Each structure stands twice: as structure tokens, then as C-alpha cells.
Amino acid sequence: MRILIADDAAFMRLKLKDTFQKAGYEVVGEAVNGNEAVQKYMELKPDLVTMDITMPIKNGIEAIQEIISIDKAAKIIAVSAMGQESMIREAVISGAKGFIVKPFKVDRLIEETQKIGSI
């Protein structure tokens, strides 16, 4: 599975990338904001996107909505330190197929990735 990671925190992108690679996934790109996430989605056509919610320029919710408007079948997992139900609901309503709260547990991330990747 080819994965695009969108997160404004370099350490979080590195942690996600390391976790995915150890699990046998291919990380095809990284984005530091929502605009870049949308551009890289169109360019790289990944199988799955992890999308941080709180990012500069364009937040994750806006980027999810834009990607879904381009590709209704896009598989996106929202990843955010804000575990508030309203954010989870907004991400899912916007088109995210799953949600992971930071700091994430490795097994939970991989489990969610496998579940959504097989949809």
C-alpha cells in the first residue's frame, strides 16, 4: 500500500513514516500543510492518506473535503491530537474513513490502516 503523510510537525511525519515502513508499507510522499496534501494526492495517487487536522494554510478538514471532491473513493485517516468528538465527527462527515488520536499506539495505527486499506 502506498501512503501519503500530511502533518505540519516533522517529528510526527518521521514517526508515522517509520511506523509504516516497519509494517511493510511504502510512504510515497509527505506534506506539511493541506494545500501540499491536495497537490501531492493528485500527483502521487496514493492508496491511503494520513491527514493531520490542525495545519497551517489549509487545515486537514478542508484538505479532506478537497481530496474527496476530486476522488470520491479516496481513503483518508484523520490523525490529530484533538480527540474531541466534534473534530472526529467533522473529519468523518468530510470524508475521512477513520480517525487516530495522537499520540498514537503503533498497533492501533496499523490496524486502522489495514481496515481502511481493505475497503
PANU-821241 format. One record per residue (C-alpha): z, y, x; residue in three letters; chain. Coordinates in pm, 1 decimal, padded with zeros to 6 digits. Last residue first. Example, Ala and Ser with C-alpha at 12.3 -4.5 7.8 and 13.67 -1.06 7.14 Angstrom:
BEGIN
{{00714.0; -00106.0; 01367.0}; 'SER'; 'A'},
{{00780.0; -00450.0; 01230.0}; 'ALA'; 'A'},
***
This chain:
BEGIN
{{00196.6; -00117.5; -01230.3}; 'ILE'; 'A'},
{{00250.4; -00316.0; -00906.7}; 'SER'; 'A'},
{{00306.9; -00013.0; -00685.4}; 'GLY'; 'A'},
{{00565.3; 00117.4; -00931.4}; 'ILE'; 'A'},
{{00786.3; -00191.6; -00903.0}; 'LYS'; 'A'},
{{00728.1; -00234.9; -00529.0}; 'GLN'; 'A'},
{{00811.0; 00131.2; -00458.6}; 'THR'; 'A'},
{{01121.5; 00117.8; -00682.8}; 'GLU'; 'A'},
{{01249.7; -00192.4; -00497.0}; 'GLU'; 'A'},
{{01167.2; -00034.1; -00159.1}; 'ILE'; 'A'},
{{01358.7; 00283.9; -00245.8}; 'LEU'; 'A'},
{{01655.3; 00090.2; -00390.1}; 'ARG'; 'A'},
{{01670.0; -00135.1; -00081.9}; 'ASP'; 'A'},
{{01671.9; 00166.9; 00150.0}; 'VAL'; 'A'},
{{01951.5; 00346.7; -00036.5}; 'LYS'; 'A'},
{{01858.7; 00706.8; -00099.8}; 'PHE'; 'A'},
{{02045.8; 01021.6; -00002.2}; 'PRO'; 'A'},
{{01878.2; 01142.5; -00211.8}; 'LYS'; 'A'},
{{01811.2; 01028.3; -00569.3}; 'VAL'; 'A'},
{{01500.8; 00818.2; -00640.4}; 'ILE'; 'A'},
{{01288.6; 00864.8; -00953.0}; 'PHE'; 'A'},
{{01005.7; 00664.6; -01104.9}; 'GLY'; 'A'},
{{00660.9; 00679.7; -01269.3}; 'LYS'; 'A'},
{{00632.4; 01056.8; -01228.6}; 'ALA'; 'A'},
{{00404.0; 01205.1; -01495.6}; 'GLY'; 'A'},
{{00538.6; 01547.1; -01593.1}; 'SER'; 'A'},
{{00766.5; 01386.9; -01854.3}; 'ILE'; 'A'},
{{00907.8; 01170.9; -01573.1}; 'VAL'; 'A'},
{{00973.0; 01471.1; -01344.7}; 'ALA'; 'A'},
{{01122.7; 01674.0; -01632.1}; 'GLU'; 'A'},
{{01352.3; 01387.2; -01733.5}; 'ARG'; 'A'},
{{01473.9; 01336.5; -01377.0}; 'ILE'; 'A'},
{{01529.5; 01710.9; -01338.5}; 'MET'; 'A'},
{{01721.9; 01729.6; -01669.9}; 'SER'; 'A'},
{{01927.7; 01423.6; -01577.3}; 'GLU'; 'A'},
{{02064.3; 01588.0; -01267.6}; 'GLN'; 'A'},
{{02023.9; 01381.2; -00953.3}; 'GLY'; 'A'},
{{01925.0; 01684.5; -00754.1}; 'MET'; 'A'},
{{01893.6; 01540.1; -00407.0}; 'ALA'; 'A'},
{{01536.4; 01460.1; -00499.7}; 'SER'; 'A'},
{{01266.2; 01197.2; -00474.8}; 'VAL'; 'A'},
{{01009.3; 01178.7; -00756.7}; 'ALA'; 'A'},
{{00802.8; 00860.4; -00734.4}; 'ILE'; 'A'},
{{00434.0; 00912.5; -00810.2}; 'ILE'; 'A'},
{{00165.5; 00660.9; -00902.9}; 'LYS'; 'A'},
{{-00152.2; 00845.1; -01003.8}; 'ALA'; 'A'},
{{-00334.7; 00684.3; -01300.5}; 'ALA'; 'A'},
{{-00400.5; 01015.6; -01480.2}; 'LYS'; 'A'},
{{-00578.0; 01147.7; -01170.1}; 'ASP'; 'A'},
{{-00661.1; 01521.0; -01150.7}; 'ILE'; 'A'},
{{-00421.8; 01631.2; -01429.6}; 'SER'; 'A'},
{{-00167.6; 01382.6; -01289.8}; 'ILE'; 'A'},
{{-00194.6; 01549.4; -00946.6}; 'ILE'; 'A'},
{{-00140.9; 01895.6; -01099.7}; 'GLU'; 'A'},
{{00159.9; 01787.6; -01308.4}; 'GLN'; 'A'},
{{00318.8; 01613.4; -01009.0}; 'ILE'; 'A'},
{{00259.2; 01924.8; -00793.8}; 'ALA'; 'A'},
{{00425.7; 02147.2; -01054.4}; 'GLU'; 'A'},
{{00727.3; 01911.7; -01071.3}; 'ILE'; 'A'},
{{00741.2; 01889.5; -00690.8}; 'GLY'; 'A'},
{{00764.8; 02262.9; -00634.4}; 'ASN'; 'A'},
{{00476.2; 02483.8; -00527.8}; 'LYS'; 'A'},
{{00522.9; 02743.5; -00251.6}; 'ILE'; 'A'},
{{00851.6; 02595.1; -00123.5}; 'PRO'; 'A'},
{{00990.2; 02251.5; -00213.8}; 'MET'; 'A'},
{{01260.3; 02122.9; -00451.2}; 'THR'; 'A'},
{{01130.0; 01815.0; -00634.0}; 'ILE'; 'A'},
{{01043.2; 01590.4; -00338.5}; 'ASP'; 'A'},
{{00743.3; 01374.3; -00419.4}; 'MET'; 'A'},
{{00689.8; 01018.6; -00296.0}; 'THR'; 'A'},
{{00322.9; 00939.8; -00356.9}; 'VAL'; 'A'},
{{00159.8; 00599.1; -00415.5}; 'LEU'; 'A'},
{{-00178.4; 00431.2; -00369.9}; 'ASP'; 'A'},
{{-00302.5; 00720.2; -00155.3}; 'PRO'; 'A'},
{{-00635.6; 00898.5; -00223.0}; 'LYS'; 'A'},
{{-00640.0; 01071.8; 00119.6}; 'LEU'; 'A'},
{{-00826.2; 01397.2; 00039.9}; 'GLU'; 'A'},
{{-00726.1; 01445.1; -00323.9}; 'MET'; 'A'},
{{-00364.0; 01349.8; -00255.0}; 'TYR'; 'A'},
{{-00367.2; 01559.5; 00062.5}; 'LYS'; 'A'},
{{-00463.2; 01871.8; -00132.1}; 'GLN'; 'A'},
{{-00203.7; 01804.7; -00406.7}; 'VAL'; 'A'},
{{00073.7; 01739.6; -00152.0}; 'ALA'; 'A'},
{{-00026.2; 02047.2; 00050.3}; 'GLU'; 'A'},
{{00017.7; 02266.6; -00255.9}; 'ASN'; 'A'},
{{00349.9; 02099.6; -00338.2}; 'GLY'; 'A'},
{{00506.2; 02162.6; 00000.8}; 'ASN'; 'A'},
{{00558.8; 01996.2; 00341.1}; 'VAL'; 'A'},
{{00301.7; 01717.6; 00302.4}; 'ALA'; 'A'},
{{00277.5; 01387.9; 00490.3}; 'GLU'; 'A'},
{{-00006.2; 01140.5; 00519.6}; 'GLY'; 'A'},
{{-00130.3; 00781.9; 00533.5}; 'VAL'; 'A'},
{{00207.0; 00605.3; 00546.7}; 'VAL'; 'A'},
{{00116.3; 00235.6; 00555.2}; 'GLU'; 'A'},
{{00368.3; -00006.0; 00406.3}; 'TYR'; 'A'},
{{00517.8; -00305.5; 00588.0}; 'GLY'; 'A'},
{{00885.2; -00257.6; 00497.1}; 'ALA'; 'A'},
{{00957.6; -00114.4; 00843.6}; 'LYS'; 'A'},
{{00672.4; 00131.3; 00783.3}; 'GLN'; 'A'},
{{00819.6; 00243.7; 00450.8}; 'PHE'; 'A'},
{{01168.2; 00302.2; 00591.8}; 'THR'; 'A'},
{{01035.5; 00487.0; 00898.5}; 'ASP'; 'A'},
{{00814.9; 00709.2; 00682.0}; 'LYS'; 'A'},
{{01101.2; 00785.0; 00441.6}; 'LEU'; 'A'},
{{01338.8; 00870.9; 00727.7}; 'LYS'; 'A'},
{{01074.8; 01083.5; 00903.6}; 'LEU'; 'A'},
{{00986.4; 01269.9; 00583.9}; 'ARG'; 'A'},
{{01359.7; 01325.7; 00525.7}; 'MET'; 'A'},
{{01413.4; 01459.5; 00879.9}; 'PHE'; 'A'},
{{01116.0; 01697.3; 00838.5}; 'ALA'; 'A'},
{{01258.3; 01850.3; 00519.2}; 'ALA'; 'A'},
{{00984.7; 02002.8; 00297.2}; 'ASP'; 'A'},
{{00907.1; 01667.8; 00135.8}; 'ASP'; 'A'},
{{00579.6; 01506.4; 00024.2}; 'ALA'; 'A'},
{{00516.7; 01153.8; 00154.1}; 'ILE'; 'A'},
{{00174.6; 00994.1; 00090.6}; 'LEU'; 'A'},
{{00170.0; 00612.5; 00078.2}; 'ILE'; 'A'},
{{-00098.8; 00346.9; 00126.8}; 'ARG'; 'A'},
{{00000.0; 00000.0; 00000.0}; 'MET'; 'A'},
***
